Amino acid sequence: MRALNHQEPDRVPVDIGGTYASSIASGAYARLMEHLKLSGESAIMRKWASVVRPDESLLCRLDIDTRMVVPRYGNDWNEYWKLTPMPDGATYQDEWGIPWTKPEKGPAFISKHPLAGEEITLADIEEYPWPVPDEAGRYAGLKEQAEQLKTNTDFAVIAMFPRPIVSLSQFLRGYDDWFVDMGMNHELIEALMDKILEVDLAIGIRLVELIGKYVDAWFVHDDLATQTELMCSPQAYRTLIKPRHRRIFEFLKTHSDAKIIYHCDGAILPIINDFIEIGVDALNPVQISAEGMDTKSLKAQFGDRLAFWGAIDTHTVLPKGTTDDVRQEVKMQVESLGKNGGYILAAVHNIQDDIPPQNIVAMVEAAHEFGKYR
């Protein structure tokens, strides 16, 4: 919390498994557990990405500072996402009506966009079978998780906010139609995002009621950019998307004292000031391989108003570098982002299966070595 408040703690905090987007893929996790000679349970949090919620034995062994609380957590990922298996045996439909097909290797992909096509109308959006926010199973065990962590540990308690309005509208509409809508069909895309927002805020109300007093930070995720540029113009973001993001952040700020971590991949430099304006406290994952995301420059421009969460390169350094390369990367990012606090060290997005366990351990050990303030 000192780091998020732009104060220097004893050392730079380290996150693995504290959020949807800073955990570890199942293959890399299994190799890491074997490398460290650890055993323990793990739960697949996101079946399509094969991302796990790490076992406590690993988090304690690596001295990780974050812990996640998430709706519908369980070892049965079908219970977590309320996925319905389809007849082909490889496809599961999530509660938003989106089918995900999982190949033998690699992440799952969306095999059909249920609201795609130029014939879709406002009535189709209104009549679509949206998820039920008040479903009791969604919140099973959630308060107990958060209360136990807040009462009995000193870890940062991070709660996951529901699915994002931009990414989810792309999943439902399909990317081709989404881009056309953003340029030419504002009434339709705004109606779609508003229905998603309605569901998200209804779930958010229950989350705040159950765990708001136990949470140190809320994690909100919504991707807006590619490696080289925004998916829409800054003006389109400010007109169509920013007002809806503002509603989420204002809701959380009004009903909770917790910080807001906002996850957005890619080249987002042109709208970082917009994020700060509407209440973002920390930016994740700080994708340093994307255009304009130089960490020294980011710290100089925004470091007094925004904390940075991530920044250890998963594009080249972690999967392809030596352990010494990893150590030097960590040292550089601590020096670039850590002055006066404001930095939580983590990999850029989830640690993927191509990252060797030795490099994961090197990242954490280097963070503890080079991240000391005193």
N, C-alpha and C positions, 0 to 999 in steps of 0.2 A: 504493500500500500504506500510505503514511502516512495518507492520508485514511480508509481502512478501519480503521486503528488509532487513529482519533480524535486524530490529530496534524495540525498545519497543514503542508502541503507548500508549495512555492513558489506554486502556484495551484490552484484547484479543477480537478480532472481532468474531461475531457469524453469522453463515449461516444457514438459513432454506429457501429452495426454490430458491437458487441462481444458482443451476445447475440441470441437469437431475437426478443426483444421490445423491442429498442432499435435497430433497423435502419431501413430505409427501403423503402417500396413502389416497385415498378418504374417507374411513371409519374413519380413525384416524383424518383426517382433519375435517370432519363433527362433530365428538365428541368434538374436540378441540374448534371449533367455538361456539358450544353450551355451553361448559364449561365456556368460556370467555364472553358469551352473546354477541357475535358479529354476524353481518350479512354482506354479501357481495358476489360478484361473484367469481367463480373459474373456471378454464379451465382445462380439462383433457389434460395433455401434452403427456402422453404415455398410450394409451388405454389398451395395453396388460398388463401393470403393475398397472393400475388405479392410476397413480401418478398425482397430481394436481399442477397447478401453483397457489400458495396461493394469496388470495385477499390482497390488500394493507392495509386494516383495521387490519388484523392479523399481518402483517409484522411490521407495526408501533406500534401496541400494545405490541409486544415482543421486539421492538427495534432491528430489524434484519438489518445487515449492507450490505447485498448483494441484487442485483436485476439482473434478467436474461433477456437477449434478445435472441430470438430464431426464425429461419425461420418458416414461415407458422403458426404463432401463431394465435389462434382463439378459441372461445368457441366451435366451431364445430371441434371435434378431427378428423373427416373424412377429413376436409379441411387441418388440420395440417399435417397429415401423408399421405394424398392422398390415403386413404384406399378404396378398392372396396368391397362392401358387396357381399358375395357368397350366393347361393340359400338356404343353410341350415339355414340361419338366425343367426348362432352363429360364423361364420367364416368371416374374412376380409382379403383380400390380400393386402399387402403393395406395394409400388412402386418398390421394388426390386423383386417382384414376389413371396414373401414368405407369405403363408397363416397362419394366427393366429386364433386359435379357443378359444373362451372365455367360460369357464364353468360358472355355476350360482355363484359359490364361488371360490375365488382365482384368480391368474393371468392367462392370456392367455398362450397358448403353441403353438409351431410350429407344425402344423399337417402334413406338407410335406416339405422335403428339395428339392427344384427344380433342383439342380444340383448334386443330389446324384447318386451313382452307378459307378461301375468300367468301364462302357462303355462310360462315359463322356470323350470327347476329347478337345483338344485345340480349334478346330473349334466350338464346342458347346459353349465354353466360349466366343469366339469372337462374335458369332452370337446371344448371349443371349440378350433379350430386357432390356438393362440397363436404369436406370432413366435418365431423360433429365435435365442436370444441369441448362440450361438457362431458364427453365420454369418460366414465370414471376410471377405466383402466389406464388412461393416458397419464394419470398422476399417481399411480400406485407406488408407494414407497418413497416418493419424491421428498416429502417433508422430512421423513426419517433420515434420509441420506444427508440433507443439508444441515439439519439440526445436529446430527452426530459430528459432522466435520467441524461445524462452527463451535460446538461446545467442547469437544475433546481433542482438537488438533489446532495447530497454528498455520495450517496451509491456507492459501488463498482459495476461497470457494467461488467457483465460476459457474453460472447457470446459463444454459443454452436457450436462446429465444427461438421461436418457431421458424419455419421455412421462409426464405426471402421472397420479396415481391417481384424483383426483376428476374432472378434466375428461374423462379417457379413459373412466371408468366411466359418465359422462353420455353420451358419444358412443356407447358400446356399448349401453347400456340404454335411452337416450332420456330426455329430461328429465322427462316425466310420470312414467314408472316410477321414475326415480331418486329423485324427491321422495317418492313413496309408499314406496319401500324405506327411505329414511332415517327415515321416521316409523313404519313398520309391519312392515318385512321385513328386520330387521337381519342375520339369518343369511345371506340372499342377497347383500345389498350388501357385507357384510364378505368373503364368499367371493370376490366379483368383484374387490374392491379388492386382496385378498391375491394373486390370480393376477396382476394387473397388477404389483403390487409384486415378486412373485417374478421376473418377466421383467426389470423395471427393475433390480433388484439384481444379477441375473446379468450384465446388460450393464454395470452399474456396476463390478463386479469386474474385468472386462476393461479398462475405461477407466482405473481406478486403476493396474492393472498396467502399462499401456502409457504413460500420460501423467501419472500422479499427481505425479511429481517435477518436472514442468515447469510445472505449473498454479499460477496465483496465486489463482484463484477458481473455484468450481463454480457454475453457474447452474441452479437448480431452479425449475420453474414449476408452479403449480397454482391456478386461480382459485376463490375461495370466496365472492365477493360480487357484488352488483349495485351500481348507482349509489347506492342508498339504504340497503341493509342486507345482512347476511350471507345466504347461500343456505340456511343452516340455523342453528339456535340455537347460541350458544357452547357449551352443554352437549353438543349433538350433535357439534359439532366435536371437543370434548375426549374424547368417548367413542369415536367411530367413526373419525375421521380423524387426529387428532393423534398417536396411538400409531404409526400407519404413517408419518407424516411424521418422527416421532422416529427411527424405524429408518433412514430414508434419511440424515438429518443425522448420526446417531451413526456410521453406517458411513463416511461421508465424513470426519468428524472423526477417527475412529480410524485410517484408512488414508492420510490425507493431511494436510499442514499448511496446505492452501489454505483461504481464506475461503469462506463460503456466501452467495451472493446468492439471495434468495427472491423470485420474481415472483408477485404476487397483486394483481389489479386490484380496484377498487371500495372500498366502505365497510367496511374491515377493522379499524377502531379497537378494537372490543371484544376482539379476540384477538391484538393485537400483542404483548402481554406473553407470550402462549403461544409465539409464534414465537421470541422472545428466549430463553425458557426451554429450548427444544429445540435451540438452536444457530445460529439465523440471525444472520449478521453484518451484512447489508445488505438493505434492503427496496426492491424495485422494483415498479411504476413510480412510486409515490407519486401516485396519481390525485387531484389536487387538486380536481377537479370533483365528487368523490364526497362523500357525507355524512360529516362528522367528520374530513376529511383536511386540515385547516388546518395548513400547514407550521410556523408559529411554535409552535403548540400541540404538534405532534408532536415538534419539537426539544426543547421544554421537558420533555415527559414521558419521552422515550425516547432523547434525543440522546447521553447518556453511555454507552448500552449498544447502540445500533443506528445504523448508517450509513444514509443515504438516497441512492437512486440513481434519478434521473429528475426529476420535478416541474415540467417546463416544459410548459405546458398545450397539448395537441393538440385540445382540444374547441372552444376559441374563439380563443385568442390567436394560436397559430401559423397556423391556416388563415384567420382572418378579420381579424386585426390588421394594423397597419402595422409597418414595420420598427422604428419607435420604440416601439410597443407591446411588441414582442418584447424589445427592449433593456431596457425598464422591468421586464418580467416576469422576465427573467434577473437583473437587479440585485436585485429583491425576494427571489427565491428564494435567491440567494447570501447575502444578508444574513440570511434566515430560517434557513437550514440549514447554512451554511458555517462558523460560528464553532467554533473548536477542531477543525477538520477534520470528517470524518464526512459529507461530501457529494461525490457524483460527479454531475455535471450531464448530463442527457439529456432527451430528449422523453418525455412520458408515453406509453409504448408506442411502436410503430413510427410513423415519420413517414409519413403517408398521402398519397395522390395529390392531395388538395385543398390541400396546403401549398405555397405558392410558393417557388421556390429562394431568392429574396431574403430570406425570413424564416428559412430554414435557415442561410444565411450569417450573418445578423444574430445569430441565437442563439449561434453559435460565437464570432463576434468579440466579442460582449458578454461571453460567459463568460471569454474571455481578458483582456478589459479590466477587468471588475468582480471577477473571481475571484482577483486577486492578493492574496497574504498579506503580501508584503514586496517 
